[in-house]
Amino acid sequence: MFTCLLLPMKPKPYLSSFLLLLIAFILSLAIGSVFISPVELWKILRGLGDETFTFIIWQIRLPRTVLVALTGAALSGSGAAYQGLFRNPLADPFLIGVASGAGLGAVIAMSIQWPYSFWGLMAIPMSAFIAALITVFIVYFLARVGQTIPTTNLILAGVAFSSFATSLTSFLMLRSTSEVRRALGWLLGGASQAGWTAILAILPYIIIGLGILLINGHRFNLLQFGDDQAQQLGLNVTRTKTILLIAASLATAAAVAFSGIIGFIGLIVPHVIRIWFGGDYRRLIPLSIIGGASALLVSDVVARIVLAPQEIPVGIITSLVGAPFFLWVLRTAKNQGYW
């Protein structure tokens, strides 16, 4: 197990991951109600494209594509972090209730009817972040038995609090104006906020949250040995876990605030990356971030074309794929003694 601390950083996984991200990015820009070929995309980037296509790309599709990519990166990166913090492959922002808590916080902020401005949009992820953080500590407190956190307790506490948060969110939408009722589509997942203003609002949260996770890969590796052994190796476990928990919750809250509750991205992508490239968190975190962006972009493209011209929420696509995958991971985790 100690060998995971000594693994060198290999460039090949990054090259293939960035290539997949580039392909997913191009598909997201090209596919929609109006198909724009890669050749036309290249003309638009050079400033030689059709005016209508140029407007569609720069003002509609590119902001949406960037927002979806940031959301996927945040959910997958924080999912890998939760799995590392709890030392369990079943932990993710959706399963332990963080996403539902953040969604509740976002809906509360939306019900106040902030103006559609930069500072108005900033209030939504801040409210989602506070709610996500409260959720983490409630679930952590309910699941804890002495100095340990059994997986069964963690999942049960997360599911219970998630149900409570979802019910309260539904109640608030029913009691609110028609504007907030439209949040139902947002809660199913998707790039509901259009334009570059949303990108500017979400970016600080994503950069801070994922940035902290990226520079702490070595500490994640130490945490895999258990709290006592990590402490003996010189790690301040309590302080480290608190910082990483806040960072992961910040990234999750930002993603949920602007894109709704999108399940299973934070579970599937880190798990696949771990199978393909190993469990070194210095490599696992950045590859999960890139892979999450690619996976959600592809899911978003599928959501646009499966019932075209009607577009379905991307959260439905990720849940249809993620639920069977979760059952497989659950069975694998049971066989490997995580229960």
C-alpha beads as a LAMMPS data file, in Angstrom:
LAMMPS data file: protein, C-alpha beads

339 atoms
338 bonds

1 atom types
1 bond types

-500.0 500.0 xlo xhi
-500.0 500.0 ylo yhi
-500.0 500.0 zlo zhi

Masses

1 110.0

Atoms # bond

1 1 1 0.000 0.000 0.000
2 1 1 2.907 2.343 0.689
3 1 1 3.899 2.064 -2.969
4 1 1 1.035 4.396 -3.897
5 1 1 3.086 7.226 -2.295
6 1 1 6.029 6.554 -4.591
7 1 1 4.297 6.214 -7.944
8 1 1 5.706 8.666 -10.523
9 1 1 3.362 10.994 -12.391
10 1 1 2.816 9.515 -15.853
11 1 1 1.976 11.885 -18.726
12 1 1 0.127 9.312 -20.856
13 1 1 -3.107 9.229 -18.802
14 1 1 -3.237 13.015 -18.962
15 1 1 -2.758 13.063 -22.716
16 1 1 -5.599 10.602 -23.348
17 1 1 -7.829 12.348 -20.794
18 1 1 -7.325 15.766 -22.368
19 1 1 -7.962 14.261 -25.813
20 1 1 -11.288 12.807 -24.628
21 1 1 -12.170 16.162 -23.067
22 1 1 -11.415 17.949 -26.336
23 1 1 -13.633 15.541 -28.290
24 1 1 -16.466 15.945 -25.765
25 1 1 -16.067 19.734 -25.895
26 1 1 -16.327 19.782 -29.700
27 1 1 -19.382 17.501 -29.641
28 1 1 -21.071 19.761 -27.103
29 1 1 -20.476 22.815 -29.280
30 1 1 -21.495 21.124 -32.522
31 1 1 -24.642 19.212 -31.533
32 1 1 -27.939 20.891 -30.796
33 1 1 -31.115 22.079 -32.478
34 1 1 -28.800 23.439 -35.188
35 1 1 -25.843 21.237 -36.088
36 1 1 -22.589 23.139 -36.562
37 1 1 -19.838 21.159 -38.251
38 1 1 -16.253 21.111 -36.920
39 1 1 -15.176 22.941 -40.081
40 1 1 -17.633 25.747 -39.320
41 1 1 -16.464 25.758 -35.699
42 1 1 -12.911 26.295 -36.879
43 1 1 -14.057 29.200 -39.071
44 1 1 -15.887 30.748 -36.126
45 1 1 -12.777 30.512 -33.942
46 1 1 -10.838 32.318 -36.689
47 1 1 -13.546 34.990 -36.953
48 1 1 -14.631 33.911 -40.440
49 1 1 -17.850 32.044 -39.630
50 1 1 -21.477 32.816 -40.379
51 1 1 -22.909 35.551 -38.120
52 1 1 -25.820 33.401 -36.944
53 1 1 -23.573 30.446 -36.146
54 1 1 -21.084 32.780 -34.441
55 1 1 -23.803 34.141 -32.166
56 1 1 -25.051 30.618 -31.332
57 1 1 -21.549 29.456 -30.402
58 1 1 -20.293 32.448 -28.407
59 1 1 -23.494 33.483 -26.649
60 1 1 -25.394 30.199 -26.190
61 1 1 -23.431 26.979 -26.594
62 1 1 -19.978 27.941 -25.356
63 1 1 -21.214 29.315 -21.992
64 1 1 -23.369 26.209 -21.548
65 1 1 -20.505 23.885 -22.493
66 1 1 -18.102 25.592 -20.093
67 1 1 -20.686 25.480 -17.281
68 1 1 -21.382 21.768 -17.850
69 1 1 -17.650 20.996 -17.939
70 1 1 -17.035 22.921 -14.702
71 1 1 -19.963 21.132 -13.055
72 1 1 -18.703 17.690 -14.065
73 1 1 -15.189 18.558 -12.908
74 1 1 -16.460 19.804 -9.533
75 1 1 -18.704 16.788 -8.880
76 1 1 -16.107 14.216 -9.903
77 1 1 -13.221 15.929 -8.109
78 1 1 -15.235 16.268 -4.903
79 1 1 -16.474 12.682 -5.307
80 1 1 -12.890 11.424 -5.387
81 1 1 -12.166 13.565 -2.326
82 1 1 -15.110 12.156 -0.350
83 1 1 -14.050 8.624 -1.239
84 1 1 -10.564 9.396 0.003
85 1 1 -11.712 11.134 3.176
86 1 1 -14.098 8.349 4.162
87 1 1 -11.815 5.656 2.680
88 1 1 -14.769 4.096 0.912
89 1 1 -15.575 3.812 -2.838
90 1 1 -19.304 4.302 -2.163
91 1 1 -18.994 7.846 -0.838
92 1 1 -19.928 10.659 -3.206
93 1 1 -21.668 14.072 -2.941
94 1 1 -25.008 12.581 -3.993
95 1 1 -25.034 9.466 -1.822
96 1 1 -24.136 11.072 1.505
97 1 1 -26.670 13.875 1.075
98 1 1 -24.341 16.805 0.357
99 1 1 -25.872 17.492 -3.059
100 1 1 -29.417 17.440 -1.674
101 1 1 -28.411 19.749 1.165
102 1 1 -26.753 22.135 -1.274
103 1 1 -29.872 22.011 -3.448
104 1 1 -32.000 22.985 -0.460
105 1 1 -29.723 25.929 0.272
106 1 1 -29.844 27.037 -3.364
107 1 1 -33.666 26.879 -3.474
108 1 1 -33.881 28.909 -0.268
109 1 1 -31.676 31.563 -1.892
110 1 1 -33.715 31.415 -5.104
111 1 1 -36.940 31.971 -3.165
112 1 1 -35.589 35.330 -1.995
113 1 1 -35.620 36.398 -5.671
114 1 1 -32.179 37.931 -5.909
115 1 1 -31.694 40.129 -8.999
116 1 1 -30.048 38.418 -11.978
117 1 1 -26.693 40.091 -11.486
118 1 1 -23.214 38.933 -10.573
119 1 1 -23.727 39.482 -6.833
120 1 1 -27.218 38.018 -6.989
121 1 1 -25.820 34.849 -8.548
122 1 1 -22.994 34.736 -5.987
123 1 1 -25.568 34.527 -3.173
124 1 1 -26.938 31.232 -4.541
125 1 1 -23.717 29.165 -4.341
126 1 1 -22.871 30.747 -0.982
127 1 1 -26.216 29.610 0.424
128 1 1 -25.715 26.184 -1.195
129 1 1 -22.227 25.966 0.331
130 1 1 -23.452 26.741 3.851
131 1 1 -26.234 24.161 3.521
132 1 1 -23.790 21.577 2.105
133 1 1 -21.395 22.130 4.987
134 1 1 -24.195 21.770 7.541
135 1 1 -25.265 18.555 5.784
136 1 1 -21.748 17.115 5.979
137 1 1 -21.494 17.682 9.714
138 1 1 -25.008 16.368 10.409
139 1 1 -24.424 13.164 8.400
140 1 1 -20.941 12.782 9.888
141 1 1 -22.346 13.199 13.434
142 1 1 -25.235 10.770 12.875
143 1 1 -23.010 8.089 11.308
144 1 1 -20.168 8.265 13.812
145 1 1 -19.750 5.448 16.335
146 1 1 -16.963 6.286 18.743
147 1 1 -13.906 7.083 16.634
148 1 1 -15.124 5.247 13.526
149 1 1 -17.676 5.896 10.799
150 1 1 -19.171 2.578 9.588
151 1 1 -20.097 2.583 5.901
152 1 1 -23.620 1.362 6.612
153 1 1 -24.231 4.212 9.056
154 1 1 -22.786 6.743 6.617
155 1 1 -25.021 5.651 3.752
156 1 1 -28.152 5.378 5.908
157 1 1 -27.572 8.795 7.470
158 1 1 -26.893 10.307 4.036
159 1 1 -29.994 8.776 2.468
160 1 1 -32.164 9.847 5.410
161 1 1 -30.961 13.438 5.403
162 1 1 -31.134 13.552 1.610
163 1 1 -34.800 12.532 1.757
164 1 1 -35.455 15.184 4.398
165 1 1 -33.722 17.900 2.344
166 1 1 -35.517 16.856 -0.846
167 1 1 -38.903 16.916 0.901
168 1 1 -38.241 20.347 2.370
169 1 1 -37.090 21.592 -1.042
170 1 1 -40.305 20.329 -2.662
171 1 1 -42.373 21.997 0.076
172 1 1 -40.634 25.339 -0.486
173 1 1 -41.250 25.152 -4.232
174 1 1 -44.937 24.369 -3.736
175 1 1 -45.297 27.308 -1.356
176 1 1 -43.383 29.700 -3.578
177 1 1 -44.191 31.688 -6.692
178 1 1 -44.295 30.201 -10.164
179 1 1 -40.738 31.418 -10.740
180 1 1 -39.358 29.078 -8.096
181 1 1 -41.606 26.218 -9.217
182 1 1 -39.568 26.222 -12.413
183 1 1 -36.680 25.156 -10.204
184 1 1 -38.070 21.613 -10.515
185 1 1 -36.403 21.278 -13.905
186 1 1 -33.234 22.708 -12.408
187 1 1 -33.262 20.139 -9.600
188 1 1 -33.329 17.347 -12.182
189 1 1 -29.975 18.597 -13.400
190 1 1 -28.892 20.736 -16.299
191 1 1 -27.279 24.010 -17.291
192 1 1 -30.204 26.155 -16.219
193 1 1 -28.196 29.365 -15.949
194 1 1 -27.294 30.711 -19.379
195 1 1 -24.664 33.287 -20.272
196 1 1 -21.215 34.229 -19.095
197 1 1 -22.429 35.819 -15.841
198 1 1 -23.074 32.385 -14.359
199 1 1 -19.555 31.279 -15.355
200 1 1 -18.011 34.273 -13.583
201 1 1 -20.096 33.540 -10.489
202 1 1 -19.243 29.830 -10.241
203 1 1 -15.556 30.112 -11.167
204 1 1 -14.145 31.391 -7.828
205 1 1 -15.797 28.557 -5.900
206 1 1 -14.569 25.918 -8.356
207 1 1 -11.006 27.259 -8.443
208 1 1 -10.711 27.463 -4.651
209 1 1 -12.410 24.124 -3.945
210 1 1 -10.685 22.007 -6.588
211 1 1 -7.396 23.888 -6.190
212 1 1 -7.174 22.862 -2.527
213 1 1 -7.954 19.245 -3.429
214 1 1 -5.329 19.188 -6.196
215 1 1 -2.464 20.342 -3.983
216 1 1 -3.312 17.833 -1.249
217 1 1 -2.953 14.571 -3.178
218 1 1 -0.098 13.428 -0.933
219 1 1 -2.213 14.036 2.187
220 1 1 -5.057 12.005 0.675
221 1 1 -2.583 9.149 0.213
222 1 1 -1.556 9.359 3.860
223 1 1 -5.187 9.274 5.006
224 1 1 -5.642 5.891 3.292
225 1 1 -3.471 4.286 5.999
226 1 1 -5.972 5.215 8.720
227 1 1 -6.036 8.152 11.106
228 1 1 -3.576 6.723 13.647
229 1 1 -0.936 5.773 11.107
230 1 1 -1.339 9.050 9.207
231 1 1 -0.829 10.910 12.499
232 1 1 2.367 8.932 13.133
233 1 1 3.609 9.909 9.673
234 1 1 3.352 13.569 10.662
235 1 1 -0.092 14.505 9.334
236 1 1 -2.437 16.672 11.386
237 1 1 -5.442 14.485 10.623
238 1 1 -8.212 16.604 12.149
239 1 1 -7.056 19.824 10.505
240 1 1 -6.427 18.137 7.151
241 1 1 -9.811 16.428 7.071
242 1 1 -11.583 19.669 7.974
243 1 1 -9.868 21.629 5.194
244 1 1 -10.444 18.934 2.578
245 1 1 -14.070 18.451 3.649
246 1 1 -14.743 22.183 3.301
247 1 1 -13.008 22.310 -0.094
248 1 1 -14.958 19.333 -1.462
249 1 1 -18.220 20.763 -0.136
250 1 1 -17.445 24.149 -1.699
251 1 1 -16.932 22.588 -5.130
252 1 1 -20.080 20.474 -4.769
253 1 1 -22.175 23.424 -3.633
254 1 1 -21.069 25.546 -6.586
255 1 1 -21.924 22.770 -9.039
256 1 1 -25.349 22.131 -7.508
257 1 1 -26.190 25.839 -7.243
258 1 1 -25.893 26.410 -10.977
259 1 1 -26.598 23.011 -12.503
260 1 1 -28.980 21.257 -10.111
261 1 1 -28.648 17.828 -8.548
262 1 1 -26.748 15.567 -10.942
263 1 1 -26.202 12.172 -9.410
264 1 1 -23.536 9.491 -9.812
265 1 1 -20.890 11.520 -11.690
266 1 1 -18.979 11.812 -8.421
267 1 1 -19.247 8.056 -7.923
268 1 1 -18.669 6.610 -11.389
269 1 1 -15.761 8.668 -12.714
270 1 1 -13.367 8.407 -9.716
271 1 1 -14.096 4.692 -9.468
272 1 1 -13.288 4.119 -13.151
273 1 1 -10.149 6.259 -12.904
274 1 1 -9.025 4.263 -9.868
275 1 1 -9.494 0.990 -11.761
276 1 1 -7.603 2.226 -14.836
277 1 1 -4.786 4.279 -13.315
278 1 1 -4.483 3.216 -9.681
279 1 1 -5.247 4.795 -6.338
280 1 1 -2.509 7.435 -6.077
281 1 1 -4.512 10.572 -5.231
282 1 1 -1.859 12.820 -6.767
283 1 1 -3.025 11.358 -10.066
284 1 1 -6.556 10.320 -9.136
285 1 1 -7.815 13.815 -8.247
286 1 1 -6.705 15.629 -11.455
287 1 1 -7.752 12.744 -13.709
288 1 1 -11.150 12.596 -11.986
289 1 1 -11.599 16.327 -12.586
290 1 1 -10.813 15.972 -16.300
291 1 1 -12.844 12.765 -16.618
292 1 1 -15.826 14.278 -14.827
293 1 1 -15.905 17.203 -17.232
294 1 1 -15.776 14.832 -20.216
295 1 1 -18.413 12.454 -18.814
296 1 1 -20.927 15.192 -18.068
297 1 1 -20.388 16.851 -21.448
298 1 1 -21.146 13.551 -23.203
299 1 1 -24.198 13.013 -20.960
300 1 1 -25.406 16.515 -21.810
301 1 1 -25.073 15.793 -25.531
302 1 1 -27.074 12.571 -25.095
303 1 1 -29.735 14.507 -23.162
304 1 1 -30.098 16.870 -26.132
305 1 1 -30.458 14.235 -28.846
306 1 1 -32.254 11.270 -27.254
307 1 1 -35.686 12.927 -27.583
308 1 1 -34.766 15.699 -30.032
309 1 1 -35.993 18.367 -30.488
310 1 1 -37.081 18.054 -26.840
311 1 1 -34.253 18.236 -24.321
312 1 1 -34.362 16.176 -21.138
313 1 1 -32.513 17.042 -17.889
314 1 1 -29.011 15.623 -17.869
315 1 1 -29.544 14.315 -14.326
316 1 1 -31.925 11.717 -15.748
317 1 1 -29.209 10.415 -18.083
318 1 1 -26.577 10.174 -15.350
319 1 1 -29.024 8.409 -13.021
320 1 1 -30.040 5.847 -15.661
321 1 1 -26.382 4.970 -16.202
322 1 1 -25.248 5.461 -12.615
323 1 1 -27.836 3.397 -10.748
324 1 1 -26.779 0.015 -12.256
325 1 1 -23.129 1.035 -11.828
326 1 1 -23.740 1.816 -8.150
327 1 1 -25.275 -1.627 -7.610
328 1 1 -22.170 -3.183 -9.147
329 1 1 -19.879 -1.079 -6.941
330 1 1 -22.016 -1.957 -3.917
331 1 1 -21.602 -5.669 -4.613
332 1 1 -17.862 -5.281 -5.198
333 1 1 -17.413 -3.248 -2.020
334 1 1 -19.278 -5.890 -0.008
335 1 1 -17.060 -8.658 -1.381
336 1 1 -13.932 -6.668 -0.578
337 1 1 -14.955 -6.156 3.035
338 1 1 -16.029 -2.502 3.100
339 1 1 -19.147 -3.519 5.054

Bonds

1 1 1 2
2 1 2 3
3 1 3 4
4 1 4 5
5 1 5 6
6 1 6 7
7 1 7 8
8 1 8 9
9 1 9 10
10 1 10 11
11 1 11 12
12 1 12 13
13 1 13 14
14 1 14 15
15 1 15 16
16 1 16 17
17 1 17 18
18 1 18 19
19 1 19 20
20 1 20 21
21 1 21 22
22 1 22 23
23 1 23 24
24 1 24 25
25 1 25 26
26 1 26 27
27 1 27 28
28 1 28 29
29 1 29 30
30 1 30 31
31 1 31 32
32 1 32 33
33 1 33 34
34 1 34 35
35 1 35 36
36 1 36 37
37 1 37 38
38 1 38 39
39 1 39 40
40 1 40 41
41 1 41 42
42 1 42 43
43 1 43 44
44 1 44 45
45 1 45 46
46 1 46 47
47 1 47 48
48 1 48 49
49 1 49 50
50 1 50 51
51 1 51 52
52 1 52 53
53 1 53 54
54 1 54 55
55 1 55 56
56 1 56 57
57 1 57 58
58 1 58 59
59 1 59 60
60 1 60 61
61 1 61 62
62 1 62 63
63 1 63 64
64 1 64 65
65 1 65 66
66 1 66 67
67 1 67 68
68 1 68 69
69 1 69 70
70 1 70 71
71 1 71 72
72 1 72 73
73 1 73 74
74 1 74 75
75 1 75 76
76 1 76 77
77 1 77 78
78 1 78 79
79 1 79 80
80 1 80 81
81 1 81 82
82 1 82 83
83 1 83 84
84 1 84 85
85 1 85 86
86 1 86 87
87 1 87 88
88 1 88 89
89 1 89 90
90 1 90 91
91 1 91 92
92 1 92 93
93 1 93 94
94 1 94 95
95 1 95 96
96 1 96 97
97 1 97 98
98 1 98 99
99 1 99 100
100 1 100 101
101 1 101 102
102 1 102 103
103 1 103 104
104 1 104 105
105 1 105 106
106 1 106 107
107 1 107 108
108 1 108 109
109 1 109 110
110 1 110 111
111 1 111 112
112 1 112 113
113 1 113 114
114 1 114 115
115 1 115 116
116 1 116 117
117 1 117 118
118 1 118 119
119 1 119 120
120 1 120 121
121 1 121 122
122 1 122 123
123 1 123 124
124 1 124 125
125 1 125 126
126 1 126 127
127 1 127 128
128 1 128 129
129 1 129 130
130 1 130 131
131 1 131 132
132 1 132 133
133 1 133 134
134 1 134 135
135 1 135 136
136 1 136 137
137 1 137 138
138 1 138 139
139 1 139 140
140 1 140 141
141 1 141 142
142 1 142 143
143 1 143 144
144 1 144 145
145 1 145 146
146 1 146 147
147 1 147 148
148 1 148 149
149 1 149 150
150 1 150 151
151 1 151 152
152 1 152 153
153 1 153 154
154 1 154 155
155 1 155 156
156 1 156 157
157 1 157 158
158 1 158 159
159 1 159 160
160 1 160 161
161 1 161 162
162 1 162 163
163 1 163 164
164 1 164 165
165 1 165 166
166 1 166 167
167 1 167 168
168 1 168 169
169 1 169 170
170 1 170 171
171 1 171 172
172 1 172 173
173 1 173 174
174 1 174 175
175 1 175 176
176 1 176 177
177 1 177 178
178 1 178 179
179 1 179 180
180 1 180 181
181 1 181 182
182 1 182 183
183 1 183 184
184 1 184 185
185 1 185 186
186 1 186 187
187 1 187 188
188 1 188 189
189 1 189 190
190 1 190 191
191 1 191 192
192 1 192 193
193 1 193 194
194 1 194 195
195 1 195 196
196 1 196 197
197 1 197 198
198 1 198 199
199 1 199 200
200 1 200 201
201 1 201 202
202 1 202 203
203 1 203 204
204 1 204 205
205 1 205 206
206 1 206 207
207 1 207 208
208 1 208 209
209 1 209 210
210 1 210 211
211 1 211 212
212 1 212 213
213 1 213 214
214 1 214 215
215 1 215 216
216 1 216 217
217 1 217 218
218 1 218 219
219 1 219 220
220 1 220 221
221 1 221 222
222 1 222 223
223 1 223 224
224 1 224 225
225 1 225 226
226 1 226 227
227 1 227 228
228 1 228 229
229 1 229 230
230 1 230 231
231 1 231 232
232 1 232 233
233 1 233 234
234 1 234 235
235 1 235 236
236 1 236 237
237 1 237 238
238 1 238 239
239 1 239 240
240 1 240 241
241 1 241 242
242 1 242 243
243 1 243 244
244 1 244 245
245 1 245 246
246 1 246 247
247 1 247 248
248 1 248 249
249 1 249 250
250 1 250 251
251 1 251 252
252 1 252 253
253 1 253 254
254 1 254 255
255 1 255 256
256 1 256 257
257 1 257 258
258 1 258 259
259 1 259 260
260 1 260 261
261 1 261 262
262 1 262 263
263 1 263 264
264 1 264 265
265 1 265 266
266 1 266 267
267 1 267 268
268 1 268 269
269 1 269 270
270 1 270 271
271 1 271 272
272 1 272 273
273 1 273 274
274 1 274 275
275 1 275 276
276 1 276 277
277 1 277 278
278 1 278 279
279 1 279 280
280 1 280 281
281 1 281 282
282 1 282 283
283 1 283 284
284 1 284 285
285 1 285 286
286 1 286 287
287 1 287 288
288 1 288 289
289 1 289 290
290 1 290 291
291 1 291 292
292 1 292 293
293 1 293 294
294 1 294 295
295 1 295 296
296 1 296 297
297 1 297 298
298 1 298 299
299 1 299 300
300 1 300 301
301 1 301 302
302 1 302 303
303 1 303 304
304 1 304 305
305 1 305 306
306 1 306 307
307 1 307 308
308 1 308 309
309 1 309 310
310 1 310 311
311 1 311 312
312 1 312 313
313 1 313 314
314 1 314 315
315 1 315 316
316 1 316 317
317 1 317 318
318 1 318 319
319 1 319 320
320 1 320 321
321 1 321 322
322 1 322 323
323 1 323 324
324 1 324 325
325 1 325 326
326 1 326 327
327 1 327 328
328 1 328 329
329 1 329 330
330 1 330 331
331 1 331 332
332 1 332 333
333 1 333 334
334 1 334 335
335 1 335 336
336 1 336 337
337 1 337 338
338 1 338 339
